[in-house]
Structure formats: C-alpha cells, structure tokens
C-alpha cells in the first residue's frame, strides 16, 4: 500500500479517515482493497445517517428502530460481514478492518457500536451446536441482533455470584429461572446468550430465543448510552435443550473471558472514534470562536487535552508504539477499596519496532495501598507514582505532547487544576515533562450512612529532563473532601489548597491568583 493511496483515502473521506490514515501507514496487513472497503463503508454510513437521523433529539423508541434499520441496511449492502470469518459466511477481512470500522461508527455516533459485525452473536458463530448455528447465523448475518445476559443485581464483576439457575426437567431439558439486569438490546435482540448455573452449580452459557416461553423483558430508562433499550430480563422456567448450550456445561467462565478478549478492543475502538469526533468538534468550535473574536487566546489545559502544544497550537506526526502492562491487585473492592494493594507497571517503546515520527522509551509504575484502621469505617489510603520518558538521542521533539507527563487535577495534586503542575514555557504555559514523581496519602472515614469524609495531602512534580527527579522541588497540596456512596462508586467532592504555589503559572491566560481548587468526580481519587 503506497503513501499516495493513504493520502487519497484521508483527503477524499475526511473525518474519521484523517485519524485512521496515520495508523494505516504502519499496518502492512491493510491493503488498498481494505482501505477501499473502509471508504465505501464510511460513505454508506453517512448516507444512511442522512436517511435515518439518530440525533439526540430523536425520540428514544424511534432512535432504536433507526439503529436497527441502519444495521439491516449495512447487512444488505455487504458491510456487516466484511471482517466475519469466511467459515461463518463473511468476507474474511483482517480483524483490524472490523476494528477500524468500529472507530468510524464511533466517530459518527457512539450508539452505532452494533452497526456492523456479529457483536455478541460471535458466541453463537464460534461455539454453538451445528443446529443452533444453522438456525441463527443466517439471521445474524442479515442484521439480526444478539444480546448477552450476564449481569445481575449484585453487579457484573461478581460473576461467580450468579443466581440465575437451571433445574432438570423430566424430559431431559433444563428450566432456567432468574433475573438479569442492565441488559442492552433488550427489545431489539432476536436471541440472547444467557449466563447461568447448571443443575450441578457450574457456570454455563445457553442460547435463548427472545420469543421463548417464560422470557419477560422490562425496559428501564438508562442513565448512559441510550441507543438500544435497556432493562431487566426475567426468566421463569425457560426451557433449554442440550443443543442450546454453548460448548458444554461448566464452560461459561472460559467462554466469557475468551469472548470479551475479542469484544472489548472493538468497544474501545468505538469509544476512541467518539473521542476523535469530540476532539475535532471542540477544536473546530474553539477555532471558530477565536476567529470571530469571542476569545483572544485558548486555555492551555484545553489545548493539552486535545493533544496540542499550547505554545504552537498544533501537534503533527505519526505515533506507533508497542507497550507492555503488568497489573496486580489484592484490593477488596475496585471502586472503593478498604484493604489490600494495587500495582500497575507500564513500559512503552515508540519508533523502533514500527516506524513513526516519534521515538522514545517510557516506563512508569503506580502503587496504591489501603490499610483499615477501624474496620472499614476508617481507612488510610496511600499512592506512589514514578515515571520516566527517554527520547532517542535526547531529542525532545521525539516525544509527542500527549505522552508528556503532567500533574494536577482531581486524581493527583488536588491544589491545582488538570495539567497545571508541569515545567512552564517562558510565558507561563505548562509544557509537560519527561520525569514524574507523585505521592499522596488520604484518611477516609464513614461519617454517617453513605456519607464519608476525607483528609488528604498530595505531593509531586514533573521535570523536563529524563530522570530529572529532585525531591526538593515537590509541590504540596492539602485539603478535605466528602464522599457519598452509590452503586457505581462514591460521588466525590474535594477542595485542595496549595502549600507552595508555582511562580509564573498562567491559568486562563492570566497569572494564577487563587491557591485553591474544587473537584467533583465519581470514584475515589486513587
């Protein structure tokens, strides 16, 4: 694939293609035919969105109908099965093509996440018996949706606590009963892959027709994504035959892990597409307001959030990097830990394995510890972060701004705003650095019921040089906070006070005068 082909793809298609083109340059498995498919897919999707608008103003029921119509139209035009394996009736293109199609979908609207591909129907294509596969696969390839029913009231992360169970019937079948919650595609799915415990107590997956006797759906208005209907799936003695079981009884957890190893990157690609669209929209809006004279300068941390150098208002180049992550956790609760520890190690290298504009090595470690002092009522939480970036040849241009280190904000040194703790330009704008050190300690206590309070001290800094950490340069912030426990984690309010302000720091184009910051968020700071 030539660079000319990639430039043409980017220039002709625009939008998402501008983001995809640099990636395509470093992917030898992508050919000109694949880029052509992506271009045609993007064009078709634009046309369908013009015919069937799914804007936020569209009534929810009509919106979900149009999403399903778009999926069927894409199937009819040959776009749904582009990356489905040939053995399953698809075109057999590389998985990367499906990933980029998900990016394009997200760029247009994140609710298009199921516009193409088999989605959860892949479980049926890959693991169902021949009779079930023959029944459902043609319908899925024609645009029918498959839903997945795993989560229950106790939450989706505690799969072993599943209460939906099967009991044997005299005719050799099983009767499955239970309630699944937070189920997406509730009314649109033609078939569900249901997670339950078999009569022996083993975690198992089964295929259930959406019209099966004993299956009842109760829609609930969602708080987040609203493209498909959401709600509860009630099973009351739903009959399952042996051929309806995926693989065999007791393989449910293995299938769940295997499926989401494949599915999660596609969801991530959709989210990245939505983030790219948001970035383009914000950048265009800021530029329009600047040209119209409504704003004379752009806020430094807004530019940094967009990956733009606040001194030049741009960042160009191609970043191709390979990374390795190791994580270990003994914490008792991911959202609100009371005991145990979490350790995360990351190493990354850009510009050697796969060529690109930027060339550097990076390594970082993040350690967190939780110590109960009075049961779970009082907890001492602590955190330590270290990071270092080494550009090849010590050339600072080799490190993109988006990879530089910054501190400040709701999860680090809370006396400052996001990106405000950093080496500064001559005019006082944060530029990011190549070495980082940060440490925090927080005393968390239950005040009454779901209400809690904290006292914290944060410290740290960022330095321009590689391995430039100097503990005498640390910035410090202290303050109180409130927490209110909810099923999705604590709602958090913190007020941080700077003990040693940064001289010359510009905030909103003016030298900082306020030594405190307020932060609202969901989840603990660490």
N, C-alpha and C positions, 0 to 999 in steps of 0.2 A: 504494500500500500504506500503510495507516494505522498509526500508532504502537500503536493498540489491538490490531491484528492481530499485530504483532510481540510485544507483551507477552503476548498469549494464547499464541502459539507457544512463547515461552520458559517461561511458567508451566506449561502443560499438558505439554510434552515433557520439560523439565528436562534435566539432564546436559549433553550437548553443545550443546543448544539455547540454554542460558544464555550460552554463548560466541558462538554464531552470531548471536543476536538483535541485538547492537550493530552487527555488520557489515552485517546485512540492512538496517538503517535507512538506511545510506548508499549502497545499491546500487539505483538506480531500475529496472534491468533485472529485478530479482527481484519477481515479483508474488505476490498471495495464493495463486494456484494453485501456484506454485513452493514456497512455504512449506508448503502442504498436502502436496505430494509429499514434502518432506523429513520432515515429521512422520510420514507414513504409512510412509516408509522406515525411520525410527528405530524406530517401533513394531514393524514386521515383523521387523527385525533383532533386537530384544530377544526377541521370541517364538521366533525360530529359535535363538538362543543358549541359550534355556531348554531347547529340544528337543534341540539338538546342542551340548553344552558343549565348549569348546575350551580349558579352563583348562590351565595349565602341567603339572598332574598327569596330564593325559590322555596315554596312550601315543602317541608321535610318528606312527606309521602311522595310528592311528585319528583323530588330530587332523587330518592332511592329508585323510583321507577325509571328515571332517565339514566341513572348509572348502570342499571341492569340492561337497558336498551343499548347503551354505548358498548357494553361488553358483548352483547349479541351481534351488533353491527361489526365490531372488530373481528369477531369469530368468522362472520360471513365473508369478510374481505381478506381473510387469511392471515390476520395479525395476531390472533390469540395463541396459536400453537407454534410460533416461529422457533422458540427455544425448547419446546417439548420434545423429548427423545423420539426418534423415528419409530422405535418399537411401540410407542404409545400413540402413534398416529400423527406426530408432529413433524416439523421440518428438520429438527435435529441440530439447530444452530448452537454455537457455544453458549454456556450459561452466562457468560459475560454479556451477551446480547440481551438476554432477559433482564439482567441487572441494569443495563443502560436504558432499556425500555421502561423499567420501573422509575428510573431517575426522570425520564421525560414525563411520565404520568404525574409524579410528584410536583414537577415544575409547573404543570398546568393546574393541578388541584390535588391535594394530598388524599382526598376521598376517592381518587381514581386508582387507589392501590390494588384493587382487584379487577382492573380493566382488562388485563391480559394475563396469560399463563394459567396453569391449573390451580394455583393457590393451594389451599388445604386439600383439594382434590388429588394432589400428588400422592397423598397417603393411599388413596384407592388405586391409583395407577400403578404404584410401586409395590403394594403389599396386599391387595385384596385377592380373594379367590378368583378363579377364572370366570365363574358365572356372575359374580358381583361386578367384576371388572368389565365384562362384556355388556352388562346392563347399564352401567353408569358412565364409562369412559366416553362413548359417543356423545352423550348428552353434555358432559363437561366440555368437550372439545367444541360443541355447538354453542357454548356460552352459559350453560347452567352453572350455578354457584354451589360450592361445598362449604359447609360451616364446620367449625370444630367446637366441641363442648367439653372443656376441661375444668374451668374454674367453678368454685362453689363459694358459699358464704364465708368460709374461713380464709379465702384468698387463693390466688393461683400459684403462689410459691410453695404451698404446703401440699404437694400432690399426693403424698402418702396418706394424708388425712381424708382422702376421698370417701364420701359417704354414699354415693350412688352405687348400688349393689345389684347383683343378679342372683336369682334363686332358680333352681331347676324345676321344670315342669314335667309332667308325666309323659308327654310326647317327645321328650329328649331336647326340647328347646329351653331357652332361658327367659325369664321375665325380669326386665331391668326396671328399677324404680329409683327415683332420686330427683334432685333439683339442681340444675346448672345455672349459674348467674353470670352477668356481664357477657352475654353471648352476642357476638356481632353476626350480621347477615341473618337475623332471627326469622324475618318473614320472607326474605329473598332466596335463602338456601333451599335447594331441592333435595339435599341429602346432608346428613350430619355424621361426622366421625366423633363418637361419644366415648369418653373415658370413664371406666367404672371398675369395680372389683368383682371378679367372678365368684362363683359359689365357694371356691377354695380360698378367697381373700386375696387373690393375685390381681395386680393392676393390668387391665386389658382394654384394648380398643375395639369398638364394633361399629359397623356401618348401619345407620338408621335412616329409613326413608322419612322425609319431612311430613309425609301424609300418614305415617304409621299410626295404627290404633293405640291409644294410650299416651300419645305425644301431644302436649299442650304448650303453646307459646304465649307469654305475657310480655308485651313490649313495655319498656321503661325509657323515658326520655334521658338520653346520655348527657354527661357533663362535658365530654370532649368531642372526639370525632363523631360526626352525625350523618355521614353519607348513607350508611345502611342502618336498618332498625336494630336496636339493642334490646336486651331484656333477659327474662328467665325462660329456661326450657325445662318443663316439668315432664318427667317420665313416670307413668303409672302402669307397671306391668307390661312395658313394651317388649314384644316378642323378638328374640334374636335366635337365628339358626346357626349351626356350626359354620356354615359358609359365610356368614355375616361378620365373623371375627377376623380381624387383620392379623396375618401371620398365624399366631396361635395364642391361646390363653396364657397370661403371665408375661407377655412381651410388651405390655403397654408402655412402661417407662423407657425401654430401649427405643421403641418407635417414636416416642415423644422427643427424646433427645436427638435422634437422627433427623427427624423432620425439621425441627427448629434450627439445627445447624444449617440446613438448606434455606429455610424460610426467613430467618432473621436478617441475613445480608440483603435480601430483596426488600424487606421493610425499611432497613437502613438506607438503601439506595433511594427509595421513595421519599423518605424524610430529607435526605440530602438534596433531592430535587426541589422540594418545597423550600428548603433553606436557601438554595441558589436563587429561586424566584424572589424570595423575600429580600435577599441581598440586592438583586437587580432593581427591584421596586423601590427600596429605600434609597439606593444610590441615585436613581433617576429623580426621585422626589426631592432629595437634597440638592441635586444639581439644578433642577428647575427653580427651586426657591432661591438658590444663590444667584442664578442668572437674572431672576426677576427683582432682585434687590431686597428680598424679605430678610435674608440673613447675609451678613458680611463675611462670616467665617464659619467653618464646620467644626463642631465639637470634637476634640481629639479622640475621646474614647469611642465616639460613634464611628469614626473612620477606622480605628483599630479593630472594632467589632466586625467591620466589613473586610478586614484584611488589607487595608490601605495605609500607606505610610502617611502620618499626619503632616509631615513636612513637605511631601511632594504630591499628595492626594492621589497616588497611584501605587500599584504593585504589579509588575508584569513578570512572566516567566512560567516555566513548567516544573512542577514538583512531582517527582516519582520517588517514593521511599518504600523501604521494607522495614518492618518492625517486629519486635518480639515482646510479648507481655506475659508476666507471671503474677498471679494473684492468689492469695491465701487468706481465708477468713475463719475465725472461730467465734465471731460475734454472734450473740444470741438473737439479734433482730437487725435486719439490713436497714430498716427505716429509722429505728430508734434503739440503738444498742445500749445495753446496760453492763455487759461484761464481755471479755474476750478481746481479740485484736483483729485488725485488717492490715494486710501488707500488699502493696502493688509495686511492681518493678517494670520499667519500660525502657527498651533500647531501640534506637531507630537509626537507620543509615540511608542517606539520600544521595543520588548521583553517581553511584558506582555500579550497583547491580543492574539498575535501569537508568539510562542516561536522562538528564534533565538539566534545567538551568541552575538549580540549587544543589549544593554539595556540602554535606555536613554529617557529623555524628552527634547523637544526642542520647543521654542516659538520665533517668530520673527514678526516684524512689519516694514512696508516700506510705508512712506508717502511722497507724491510729490505734490507741489503746483505751479500753473502757474498764474502769475499776469501780465496782459497787462499794459504797461506804456504809450505807444504812439500807441494806436490802436493795430494792430497786427504786427507793424513794430519793436517794441521793447518789449521784454518780459523778466521778471525776473522769472527764474525757480529755485526752491529750493527742496531739498530732505533730509529726515532724516531716518536713519535705526538703528534699535536696534535688537539684537539677543542674545539668551542665550540657552545653552545646559547644562542639568544636568544629568550626568551619574548616574545610580543606584549605590548606595554605594560609590559614588565618585571615582569609578574605571575608570581610563582614557581609559583602553583597551575596555571598553564598548561602545565607540563611534568610528565608522569607520572613516578613514581619509576623505572619500568622503563627510561626513556630517560635518566635522570641518569647521570653518569659516576662510576665507582668504579675504584680500582686495588687491587692486591694479589692474591696467588694464584699459581698455577703458571705463568702466562704473562706476568706483569708484574713487580711489585716483590716478589720472592720471599721477602723477610724477613717479610712479613705474609701473613695468610690472605686468602681471597677477600672482596672488598668492604670490607676494613678500612682502606684508605687513602682518606679522604674527609673533607669537613667533618663535624664532630660536632654532635649536639644538646647541650643543656645537661647532659644526663645521660650523655653519652659514647657515644651510638649513632650509627653512620655514616648520613648523610642523602643522600649523593650531591651532585654539583655540576654547574655549567654550563660549566666550562672545565677542560681537561686538558692536561698535558704529561708525557711519559714518554720516557726514553731508556735503552737497555741495550746492553751490549757483552759478548760471550761468546767465549772462546777454546776451541775444540773440537779435541780430539786423539784419534787412534786409539791405544789402549794395547796391545791385543793381540787379533788376530782381529776378532770382532764387538763387543768391549768397548771403549768410549771413555770419556774423562773431559772435564770442562769446568771452567773457572773463569769466574765472571761477576760483573758489577757492574750493578745496576739502580738507576735513579733516577726520580723523578717525583712528581707530586702532583695533587690535584684541588681546585679552588677554587669557592666558592659563586657568585661573580659571573660574569657574562658578560665574556669577555676579561679575566679576573682573574688571569692567569698571573703569578707572581712567582718568578723563578728562585732567589731566596734562601730560599724556603720548601720546597725539594725535600727529599724523604725518600730515603735511600740504603740499599741492602742489598747485601751481597757474599756469596759462598759458592762451594762446589764442587758437582759433580754427576757422576753416572755415566750412561752410555748403553749400551744393548745393542741392536744392530741386528737387526731382524726383517723379514720380507717386507712387513709393513704399517706399517713405520716404527720408529724407535727407541723402546724402553721407557726411560722417563726417571725418575731419582731425583735430586732437588736438595735441598740444605739451605741456606737463606738466613738471614743474620744482619743484624739492624737496626743501622745505624750511629747513627741518631738517632731513637729511639722517639717515638711520638706521645703526648704527655701527655693523660691522661684517657680514653684509648680503653678501652671495655668489650669484653671477649671472654667470651662465655657468661655475661653478666650480672655479671662481675667485672672490676675494673681489671686491665689486662694486666700480667703479671709475667714472662712468658717472651719473650725477644728473638729467638728463632729459630723457624723453621717448616720442616717437611719436606713435600715434594711428590712424589707418584707420578703419572705420566701416560704417555700414548703420544704420540709425536711430539715434535719439538723445541719449545722454548719459543717460538721465532719463526723 
